[in-house]
Amino acid sequence: MGFNTRRDAGPLPYPRVLYSSDHAASPSVSALGASAHVAIGDFVVPPTVVIVPIAGAVRRDDGQSVEGTKIYLEGDDPRDFMLVGEPAVVDAQGRFLLAGVSGYRYRVVAERTEVDPRSGNRRAIRSDVVEVTATPGARPLVLTLGAGR
């Protein structure tokens, strides 16, 4: 199954979702309306796809707690709007754990929403985006909240 996440202007060059039950065949295209379903049979991950952990820790430039911060795993092309799975949530020790396909490139970013004490408005605080290749045994990432404001 493939997902076209490109945000290019104009018509999409490919359908949003592609699926082929036979790896040698061309994907079929199905146009579905909102809340529509299509039966695709069993979805089996090939044995050549190896899932590896992408671990790390989040710090904050002002020393405040980071517990509950969300960590997003994104596709590696900034033109894409691809979030890979649900965001991870930072634990009380500031750690997080995601999973990626070995050999694939991703962008990782931390983000939390809080109330600005001066204005009372909600604001998002982000880390810089870190590019990573999912690799078995990779060193943990360190993200700093506030750096990407």
Secondary structure, DSSP 8 states (H G I E B T S, - for coil): -EE--B--SSS-SS-SEEB-SSTTS--B-----TT-----------TT--EEEEEEEEEETT----TT-EEEEEES-TTB--B-SS-EE--TTSEEEEEEETT-EEEEEEEEEEE-TTT--EEEEE---EEEE--TT---EEEEETS--
